[in-house]
Every structure is written in C-alpha cells, then in structure tokens.
C-alpha cells in the first residue's frame, strides 16, 4: 500500500463515519500528523492531495518546513508549545491548536506579526500525562483570548483517552462538544468558533460520530513503521 492508497482509505473511512452521523463529509478537515515522518513521505501525501500538516515539535517542523516551503499547505501546531519556542513557531505555523494557558496565549499575541488562528487544548480525559487546560477553566481562557490582539480563536482540541474503553473515549469527545456549545453561546468578540479538533488514527471515526470536524491522523496514513503516535 502506498501513502496515496492509505490516504484514500482514510478519506473513505471519514466519509463513511460522516454519513453514519448524517453529516456532510466535506465539512471534515483532515490534518496529517507528521511527527517522526520524513519530508519525502509528507511530499508524497501532498502530491496525493493532502492540504494540512500537523507537527508536535517546533525544531522538527522547522526542518520539514524548509524542505516543503514550495508546497501550498497549512501548518498546524498540534503538540505542546513552550513560551520560549513561540517566536520560532510563528515563522512556521498559521494555526496553533495547543493553547492551554493564559501565559502561552499572551506570548503568541505579543509576538505575532499577523493574525494567528488558535485553538484551546482541553484535557477532557483527566489523565495527568496529558497537556491541555482543565475543562472547568476553558471558558475563562476563552474569555481571556477574546481580548487579545492578533489572535483569532477558532476551535477546541482534545486528545482522547488512550484506552480501548469506547465509553470513556465517547465521554471525552462529548465533553469537548459540550464546551464548544457553551463557549459559542457566549458570543465573545474576536471569536469565530468553528473547529472541533478531536480524533486520531485509533479513534477518529468515533470522534466524527460525536461531532468532530477536524481529525489529526498520522499512523493510518504513514504506517506504523514511520509514525509513532
């Protein structure tokens, strides 16, 4: 199976999950999670129609960005971002999905030269090993971001619990969707909430059934030998 074949299979699975949920498959954005994936393989995926790339680490992303700068793709930061890496991140990413504190939001706002799309990352599973703001603090962070310059707050992101327990996975995604509705209902200034970023290779179909419209998929596209998720 080539990467193009894998991409077709993933898109077909996205379409089927959307149709099962009575949704239009066209409304679901696919971001390829490319941690540990070499630029040559990413190029193959772009040639097969991939438009969005998600990276976890700024340093690794920089090397690939330089190798792929002639390719018309959108770069998403999907890993934890430290304040001392914000300046370098803004040279690469136009979407930062992993804002989880007022401190990091302030730093992005101060350093950004142009408007940056940001998502709040929420730890919906309560796992201590995960980054993301606690669900009960998400609304306050949303209100804070809405008052900052250069930031366009457009989404919420979560990583589902790393478990085979489908009930726990669904509960995690439902919590994010509930927060999405709550924040959207506040009609905050400078907020255009439109993305629910949830679902990876192991659980993206469940995520779509629960309302996700942006999935971050690596292993199912690039293969287990190239991608550790």
C-alpha positions as CSV (number, residue, x, y, z in Angstrom):
1,X,0.0,0.0,0.0
2,X,1.3,3.4,-1.0
3,X,0.8,6.6,1.0
4,X,-1.7,7.7,-1.7
5,X,-3.6,4.4,-1.1
6,X,-3.6,4.9,2.7
7,X,-4.9,8.5,2.2
8,X,-7.7,7.3,0.0
9,X,-8.6,4.6,2.6
10,X,-8.6,7.2,5.4
11,X,-10.8,9.6,3.4
12,X,-13.2,6.8,2.7
13,X,-13.5,6.0,6.4
14,X,-14.0,9.7,7.2
15,X,-16.8,9.8,4.5
16,X,-18.5,6.7,5.9
17,X,-18.3,7.9,9.5
18,X,-19.8,11.3,8.5
19,X,-22.6,9.6,6.6
20,X,-23.4,7.4,9.5
21,X,-23.8,10.5,11.6
22,X,-26.0,12.3,9.0
23,X,-23.2,14.8,8.2
24,X,-21.6,16.1,5.0
25,X,-18.1,14.5,4.7
26,X,-16.9,17.8,3.0
27,X,-17.2,19.6,6.3
28,X,-14.5,17.4,7.9
29,X,-10.9,18.6,7.6
30,X,-8.1,16.1,7.6
31,X,-4.8,17.2,9.2
32,X,-1.9,14.7,8.7
33,X,0.0,14.2,12.0
34,X,3.6,14.1,10.8
35,X,5.7,13.7,13.9
36,X,8.7,11.5,13.1
37,X,7.6,11.3,9.4
38,X,10.4,12.4,6.9
39,X,9.8,15.2,4.5
40,X,9.9,12.9,1.5
41,X,6.9,10.9,2.7
42,X,5.0,14.1,3.5
43,X,5.7,15.2,0.0
44,X,4.1,12.0,-1.3
45,X,1.0,12.7,0.7
46,X,0.8,16.3,-0.6
47,X,1.1,15.0,-4.1
48,X,-1.8,12.8,-3.3
49,X,-4.0,15.7,-2.2
50,X,-3.1,16.4,1.4
51,X,-3.5,20.1,2.3
52,X,-2.9,20.3,6.1
53,X,0.1,19.2,8.2
54,X,0.2,18.9,12.0
55,X,3.5,18.9,13.8
56,X,4.3,18.3,17.5
57,X,7.7,19.9,17.8
58,X,8.9,23.2,16.6
59,X,12.5,22.1,15.8
60,X,11.4,19.1,13.8
61,X,8.8,21.2,12.0
62,X,11.4,23.8,11.0
63,X,13.5,21.3,9.1
64,X,10.4,20.0,7.2
65,X,9.1,23.5,6.6
66,X,12.3,24.4,4.8
67,X,12.2,21.2,2.7
68,X,8.5,21.7,1.8
69,X,8.2,25.5,1.6
70,X,7.3,25.4,-2.1
71,X,4.3,23.3,-1.3
72,X,0.9,25.1,-0.6
73,X,0.0,23.5,2.7
74,X,-1.3,24.9,6.0
75,X,0.8,24.1,9.0
76,X,-0.8,23.3,12.4
77,X,1.0,23.1,15.7
78,X,-0.6,20.2,17.5
79,X,1.9,19.5,20.2
80,X,2.6,21.3,23.5
81,X,4.1,24.7,22.9
82,X,6.6,26.3,25.3
83,X,6.8,30.1,25.6
84,X,10.4,30.1,24.6
85,X,9.5,28.4,21.3
86,X,6.7,30.8,20.3
87,X,8.8,33.1,18.1
88,X,10.1,30.2,16.1
89,X,6.7,28.6,15.9
90,X,5.1,31.7,14.4
91,X,7.5,31.5,11.5
92,X,6.1,28.1,10.5
93,X,2.5,27.7,11.8
94,X,-0.6,29.6,10.8
95,X,-2.8,27.5,13.2
96,X,-1.8,26.7,16.8
97,X,-4.1,24.1,18.2
98,X,-2.5,23.6,21.6
99,X,-3.1,26.8,23.6
100,X,-3.6,25.7,27.2
101,X,-2.8,28.7,29.4
102,X,-3.2,32.5,29.5
103,X,0.6,32.7,29.6
104,X,1.1,31.0,26.2
105,X,-1.8,32.9,24.7
106,X,-0.3,36.2,25.8
107,X,3.1,35.3,24.4
108,X,1.6,34.4,21.0
109,X,-0.4,37.6,21.0
110,X,2.7,39.7,21.8
111,X,5.0,38.1,19.2
112,X,2.6,37.6,16.3
113,X,3.1,40.0,13.4
114,X,-0.1,38.9,11.7
115,X,-3.4,37.2,12.9
116,X,-2.9,33.7,14.1
117,X,-5.6,31.1,14.4
118,X,-5.6,29.4,17.8
119,X,-7.5,26.5,19.4
120,X,-7.8,25.9,23.1
121,X,-6.5,22.4,24.0
122,X,-8.6,20.8,26.7
123,X,-7.7,17.8,28.8
124,X,-11.0,16.1,28.7
125,X,-9.8,12.7,29.9
126,X,-8.2,14.0,33.2
127,X,-5.1,12.0,32.5
128,X,-2.1,13.6,34.3
129,X,0.3,12.7,31.5
130,X,-1.7,14.9,29.0
131,X,-1.4,18.6,28.3
132,X,-4.4,20.8,28.0
133,X,-6.4,23.1,30.3
134,X,-8.9,21.6,32.7
135,X,-12.5,21.6,31.3
136,X,-13.8,23.9,34.1
137,X,-11.1,26.5,33.2
138,X,-11.7,26.5,29.5
139,X,-14.4,29.2,29.4
140,X,-12.2,31.6,31.4
141,X,-9.3,31.0,29.0
142,X,-11.7,31.6,26.0
143,X,-12.8,34.9,27.5
144,X,-9.1,35.9,28.0
145,X,-8.1,35.1,24.4
146,X,-11.1,37.0,23.0
147,X,-9.5,40.2,24.4
148,X,-6.0,39.7,22.9
149,X,-4.7,41.2,19.7
150,X,-3.5,39.2,16.7
151,X,-5.4,36.0,17.8
152,X,-8.4,34.5,16.1
153,X,-9.9,31.9,18.3
154,X,-11.5,29.3,16.1
155,X,-11.5,25.9,17.8
156,X,-11.2,23.5,20.6
157,X,-8.9,20.5,20.6
158,X,-8.5,17.4,22.7
159,X,-6.7,14.0,22.7
160,X,-9.0,11.2,23.6
161,X,-8.0,8.8,26.4
162,X,-5.5,6.2,25.4
163,X,-7.7,3.3,26.2
164,X,-9.8,0.6,24.4
165,X,-12.8,1.7,26.5
166,X,-15.1,3.2,23.9
167,X,-17.4,4.6,26.5
168,X,-14.6,6.7,28.1
169,X,-13.5,7.8,24.6
170,X,-17.0,9.0,23.7
171,X,-17.4,10.7,27.0
172,X,-14.2,12.7,26.4
173,X,-15.4,13.8,23.0
174,X,-18.9,14.7,24.2
175,X,-17.4,16.9,26.9
176,X,-15.4,18.9,24.3
177,X,-18.6,19.3,22.2
178,X,-20.5,20.5,25.2
179,X,-17.8,23.1,26.0
180,X,-17.8,24.1,22.3
181,X,-21.6,24.9,22.6
182,X,-21.1,26.7,25.9
183,X,-18.3,29.0,24.6
184,X,-20.0,29.6,21.2
185,X,-23.1,30.7,23.1
186,X,-21.2,33.5,24.8
187,X,-20.7,35.3,21.5
188,X,-17.3,36.6,22.6
189,X,-15.6,39.3,20.4
190,X,-12.9,38.1,18.0
191,X,-14.1,34.5,18.3
192,X,-15.3,32.5,15.3
193,X,-15.6,29.1,16.9
194,X,-15.9,26.5,14.0
195,X,-13.5,23.6,14.6
196,X,-13.8,20.7,17.0
197,X,-10.4,19.0,16.6
198,X,-10.7,15.5,18.0
199,X,-9.9,12.1,16.8
200,X,-6.6,10.4,15.8
201,X,-5.8,7.1,14.0
202,X,-7.2,4.9,16.7
203,X,-10.5,6.8,17.3
204,X,-11.3,9.3,14.5
205,X,-14.5,7.5,13.4
206,X,-15.8,7.7,17.0
207,X,-14.8,11.4,17.1
208,X,-16.7,12.2,13.9
209,X,-19.8,10.4,15.2
210,X,-19.5,12.7,18.3
211,X,-19.2,15.9,16.2
212,X,-15.5,16.3,15.3
213,X,-14.9,18.3,12.1
214,X,-11.1,18.2,12.2
215,X,-9.2,14.9,12.6
216,X,-5.4,14.6,13.2
217,X,-4.3,11.3,11.6
218,X,-0.7,10.0,11.3
219,X,-0.2,6.3,11.7
220,X,-3.2,5.3,9.4
221,X,-1.6,7.5,6.6
222,X,2.1,6.9,7.0
223,X,2.3,3.5,8.5
224,X,3.3,2.2,11.9
225,X,7.0,1.9,11.0
226,X,7.3,5.6,10.2
227,X,4.9,7.1,12.7
228,X,4.7,6.8,16.4
229,X,1.5,8.4,17.7
